[in-house]
Amino acid sequence: MNQDTQTSHAVVAAGLGKRYGEQWALHEFDLAVPTGSVLGLLGHNGAGKTTAIRILTTLAAPTEGSATVAGHDVVTEPAAVRDQIGLTSQAATVDGLMSGLANLEMIGRLYHLPRKVAQARAQELLAELALEDAGDRLVRDYSGGMRRRLDLAASLVASPPVLFLDEPTTGLDPESRNELWDLLRQLVGGGTTLILTTQYLEEADQLADEVVLLDHGKIVATGSPAQLKARHGGERVVVTVDASEELAAAAQALERVAAGRAEIDHEELFVTAPASESTRLIEVVRALEDGGVDAHDVRRREATLDDVFFSLTSPRGTRATSPTAATPTPTDTEEAPA
């Protein structure tokens, strides 16, 4: 591992792998995350995201390869790594039988902060995350969104230079999600490095400087959201129908004139496929008429990160929601085989 890379990058992994029996949950995983940037780690359930996070946060040992976080080896210097990171996991990490203020003060004391410093830091974080008025209430009485914000506050008590966020905005309403995005941007502006897994592809599009897309434990694409959309996206043709029974026929008709395979959204009742420069909407309409499809709407649009995700990782017909929304992707909460 190059010394210059280690000093200019907050997180570095080389040939990282994790095997359970004969099955690789993560394999040939290479990473170099510049200090003060945001990496979005995306993939389907079981793709390797959680395994990667667990190794990088010293919660699991790699089978092969190496990794450093904040300049410390995750295998030989786990305590030093833990001193430099914050982690917000999918499961709540705070105590419901304590107040929000008491939770944060306790975490500060666990980081060996002096009592007055821990108290001041707790008050500061409650204010930053709009929890100041609820600081003295028991956490069990918090809403889901409030608990999520308190989880994030808990990971920030020691002002870690590297922050791992596993589904940070799950359960938040759109307004709270936007507020949290603003806070994360402020942290990055101050030099914090973020490693983000998310079920919202729009979130990765908004926040990530670089995206790593995992499929079956291996990296299948890397780049900025704009680069990935340009490389694997392009313009799309979208055909909306009135009944689910028409989706298969619409997909077959669209593929006759489009530049690639069609993806079916069973919930939103539309089919989408990549368009070439020569693809004309009148040709799509004629193909649909020839196939006996009565389309509700036919249009072109720019590709989204959703299109990239599903074109690289998903078989046809498994698409779940509209690519124009903040679309959840399946998440991997457990990588080891049962």
N, C-alpha and C positions, 0 to 999 in steps of 0.2 A: 504494500500500500504506500503510495507516494507521500512523502512528508509534507510537501506543499499542499497537496489535496487535503490532508488532515487538518492543517492549520487554517485553510480558507473555507472549509466546509464543516458544518456542525455535525452532520451525520454522514458516515461513509460505511458502505458495506461492499465486500468483495467475495463473490462466489458463495454467498450465504445459502444454507440449505437446512431443512429440518425433515427428518424421516421418522415415520411411525410404522414400525415393522417393515413391510416392503413398499409402503406408500409414501411418496414425497408430498408433504404439505406445502413445501417451499423449496425451490431448486434453482441454482445459478442466479441468485438474486444479487444484482449490483446496484449500488446507489451512491450518489454524491450530492448532498443537499447543501447549497451555499448558506453561509451564516446570514440570518436576517431575511430568509425567504420562506415561502409556503409550498410544501409538497402535498399534492392530493393523491392519496393511495386508493384506487378504485378496483372493484372486481366483484364477481358474483359470490354467493354463499359458497364457502370452501375454496375460494380462489387463492388464499394465502395471506390476506391482509392482516387478520388477527395474529397469525403465526409470526409475521414480520414484526408487528408491533410488540408482541410478547418477547421476542428475542432482543429487540433494540432497547426495551425497557428492563432487561435482565430477569424477566419472569419465566423465561424458558431458555435452555441452552441449545445452541445450534449443533446440528450433526456434522456440518462442514462449513468451511469458510470463516470469515472474520468480520468484525464490525467495530467501529468506534463511535461514541457519542460525546460531543464536547471534548474530543481528544483523548477519551478514556476507553480502553478495551472492555467490551461488554462481558467477556468471559473472565479475564484476569483482574479487572478492576470494577466489579459490579457496584460496590459501595460508592466509589467515586462517580460512577455514572448516575446513580440514584440521587446523589447530591446536586446534580446539574439538570435534572429533568422534572417536569410536572406531567401528570397523566390524568386525563379525564376519560374514564371508561364508560361503556354502555350501562353498567350497573352503578347505582348510586353508591357513593363512598362515604357519605356523611351519616351521622347518627340521628335517627328520627326522634329520639328521646331527649335530645339536647337542643338548645336554641341555635339559630344560625350563627350568632356571635360566639357562643361557647364552642361550637364546632371549629370555627376558624382560629380562635385563640388556642385551642388544644393542639391543632395542627402546627401552629407557629411554635408552640413549646416543644413539640416533637422534633422540630427542626432546630432546636436549641436556641431559639430567639429569646432574648430577655423578656420578662413578663410584660413590661410596659411597651416594648417594641411589638410584641405579638398582639397586644390589645389595639395598638394604633393601626397596625397592618390590617387587622380584622375589620375595624371600622372603615378604613379606606376602601377595602374591597367591597364591603356591603354597599357603600355609596356608589362605587363605580358600576356595580351590577344592579342598581336600582332595587336593593333589598334593605336599605337603611331602616325603613319603617317596620320591617318584619324581623329585624335582628334579634329581638328578645322573645320571639314566638318559637314554640317547638317546631322542629323541622317536619314532624309528622303531619302538621297542619298546613304545610306549604302545598301549593299547587304543583303539578308536574313541571311546569316551566320554571317556577321558582326554585325547585330542587335542582333542576338542571343548571341554573345559573349559580347556585351555591356550590355544586360540584366543580364548576369551572373556577370559582373563587378559591376553593380548597387547593386546586392544582397550582394556583398563582401565589400562594402565601409566601413562599421563599423566593419569589421573583426568579424562576428558573430561566436559564438562557435557551433551553430547548423544551418545547411543549408538545406532547402527544395528545391529540384529540380524537377519540373514537366516537363517532356519531354525536358531535357536540350539540347539535340543535334539534335532536329528536324530541318531539313533544312540544316544541315551541310554536306559538302562533307566528304568522308572517311578520308582524311588527317586532316581536321579541327577537326573531331570527335576524332581522335587519340590524337591530341594536347590537346583537352579539357580533355580527359581522364587522360593524364599525369598531367595536372594542378590539377584536382580533387584528384588524388593520392597524390600530394604534400600537398594539404590542409589537407587531412586525416592524412598524416604523421606528420603534425604540430599539430594534436589534434582536428581538426574539425570533427564534426559528420554530416554525410550526410544521408538524407532520399530521396530516388530517385524513382520517377515513370518514366517509360520509355516504348516507343513502340518498342524498340530494345532489344530483349531477349539476344542477344550477349553482349549488354552493361551491363545488370545485371550480366551475367556470368563473364564478365571481372572485374567489379568494386565491386560487392556486397559481403560483408562478410556473410550476411544472406539474404534470400529471404522469403517474405511473399506473398503467393498466395491467392488472394481473389476471391470468386465466389458467386454471389447473396448476397453480403453484409457480408459474413462470411469467416473466414480464413479456407482454405481447406488443406493447407500444409505450413510448415515452415522448414527451414534448410539452410545450405550453398548450393550453386549451385552443388557442388560435391555430397553432401549428397542426395539432391533431385534426381539427375540423377541416383545415385546408388539405391535409394529406389524405384523410380517410373519409371526408364528408362531401364537400361540394354541394351543389343545389339538389334539392329533393322534389319529387312530385308526390303530392298527397291526394288520395282519393277517399272521400267520406261517403259511406252508404247508410241506408236507413235500417238495415236488418243484418244480424250476424250471419245469416244464411248466405248473404251475398259476398262475404269477405273473401272466401277462397277463390270464387270466380273473378272478383276484382283483382286479386293478386296475380292470377294467371294472365289476365288481360294486360295488366300494367307491365308485367315482365316482358311482354312481346315488344314493347316500344321503349322501355326504360333501359338504363345502362347497367343494371345489376339486379340482384334478387330483391324481392319485395318482402317487407316486414309487416306483419298483421298485428293491429291493436284491437283485441277483442272487446275491451271495455269501452273505448271511445269510438269504436266502429269506423276505423280508417285503416288504409293501407298506404305505405310509403315505400319509395324506391329511389335510388340515385338517378339523377337526370344528366344526360350528356348535353353538349352545346347544341346538338341537332334535335333534341327531344322537344317536340311542339305539343302544346296542350290539345290542339285540335286532333292530333294523332292519338293521344291518350283517350279522348272522348270517343273517337271512332272505334278504337280497340275495345272499349267498354261496351259500346252499342253492339259490336259484333259478338261479344261474349254474353250478351243478354243482361248486362248489369245496368241498373238504373241508379246512377251516382247522384248523391245529394250535393257534392261539391268537388271540384277538381282545381288544384292550385299548385304553384311552385313556391318554395321557400328555401332560405339558406339552411345549411346543416347545423345541428346542435351537437353538444357533447353527448347527448343521448344517442344520436345516430351513430357516432363513433363507437360508443360503448357496445351497442347491440350488434353492430356490423362485425366487430372483432371478437365478441365473446358469446353471442346468443344464437341458437338455432332458430330458423324461421318459425314464426307462429308463437313464440314464447313471450313476446313483448307484452308489458303489463299496462302501461299508462301513456298518456299523451306526451310527446316530446316537446310540446310547447309549454308544459308546466314544470314546476320544480319536482322532478320525477324521482321517486324512491327507487333504489336498486336493491336487490337482495343483499343481505349482509351476512358475514360469516362470524358467528359467535363461538364456533368450535371447529377447529381444523382437524383434530385427530379422528381417525375412523372409529366407529362405534365398536 
